[in-house]
Amino acid sequence: MNTYTEMEAKLDTLRRKDHIRILAMESSCDETAAAIIEDGRRIISSVIFSQADTHALYGGVVPEIASRAHVDACDRVIDQALKEAGMELCQLDALAVTYGPGLVGALLTGVNCMKGLSFTSRLPLIPVNHIEGHVSANFLTTPDLEPPFLCLIVSGGHSHIVRVNDYADYTLLGQTVDDAAGEAFDKAARVLGLNYPGGPLLSKLAESGDDSWLELPKPHPAGKYDFSFSGLKTAFLNACHKMDQKGETLPRADLAASFEKAVVDTLCEKAVLAMKDSGLSTLCLAGGVSANRRLREEMTKISQKHGFRLCMPELWLCTDNAAMIGSAAYYRLKKGELADLTLNANPALSLKM
């Protein structure tokens, strides 16, 4: 019996178990992470190795350096996750890994590591979409959360509004037509002389600024729930460059606050519009930008005003981690989805609808 046939034979028994424990790995960008998750809702252990300090030297993620760092860290984070859980590999029920989207070399490192572990341990392997992982982070913070609900996904590479119809069942309502919100934050931060990762540093700087100092455009793309941040970003860069060319000192805090306000207002406006039209009562935030202080505060005010429930992951679950991958994997396993040893990285993977 080959390995995949063996895994399929185990699947029915596994899906009927009262409790399922999954060891998950995330390596789509510059964090190498491993976690053990029970039933998609409970974190038994979680380990994250960040490369942020290394890439800060270059002003952004260098793919080759990221891939090499993942190679060094994969075994270590898995061992640490097992140690923190007080468990052996034989006590687990399945494995999971992010296979896209992300940096191809970084993804390949995690995928190959977990394929090898699946082959030697004879544990089933579940492939997970990184974006779905971000959505699933909400299940870890809010254990009573159940579909259907709306989710605003905002990160360095993605800006989506999706309707979560059921577990592992999505309808895309809106997305960015150009730059993602997180990318726009990083570009604006770079112009202000802030290091990588720029988004959180810009947000911190904005706390002491006047958000009405610079008026920025609010693009309105054709799609009712779509976003566009390219024009906003360009207007901001042009304003900074003009001041610089005139020899004027940039009011960095005011500029940061003005830019942050424009981005957050756009995100809130489209999310609330989609909520009103959907008839749903719950909105979730997801992705790295969902850790933004202003976005969380504004969404909290708006949810109270309009009377809908707002769910947000804990701050550490907003950024890349393996716990969210383990949560998403549980529901994919329940649908009978497994990977064989031909699983490959897919850097342009879209969210399954």
Secondary structure, 3 states (H helix, E strand, C coil): CCHHHHHHHHHHHHHCCCCCEEEEEECCCCEEEEEEEECCCEEEEEEEEECHHHHHCCCCCCHHHHHHHHHHHHHHHHHHHHHHHCCCHHHCCEEEEEEECCCHHHHHHHHHHHHHHHHHHCCCEEEEEHHHHHHHHHHHHCCCCCCCEEEEEECCCCEEEEEEEECCEEEEEEEECCCCHHHHHHHHHHHCCCCCCHHHHHHHHHCCCCCCCCCCCCCCCCCCCCECCHHHHHHHHHHHHHHHHCCCCCCHHHHHHHHHHHHHHHHHHHHHHHHHHHCCCEEEEECHHHHCHHHHHHHHHHHHHHCCEEECCCHHHHCCCCHHHHHHHHHHHHCCCCECCCCCCCCCCCCCC
